[in-house]
């Protein structure tokens, strides 16, 4: 079990669980509602001129998503990723100045590719 108070600053502790390969495996299976915020963060992480502090928060949140043993076990149907979504959204609110139109377009394009054109959730994020 982890800290129940998920904030951008404490997600950094999960950064050791992040790697690109694991990210792509997990994000494809979590569904569009979790994949979209994860992709927003991923594309901000890959953007140039993003401060190291911001990248550390993002890597921590994505590491938390990848970590299978967290506040609510990811193996539980439907609710398993709710804490992960909370961590992603907490970090998104903190890094929103870095979520550009290009970042949103890349995330939406990947969602459309994976889940279809009618499945772009959380269009009002950031």
Secondary structure, DSSP 8 states (H G I E B T S, - for coil): ---SS--HHHHGGGGGG--HHHHHHHHHHS-HHHHHHHHHHHHHHTSTT--HHHHHHHHHHHHHHH-SSSSS-TTSTTGGGHHHHHHHHHHHHHHGGG--HHHHHHHHHHHHHHH-TT----TT--
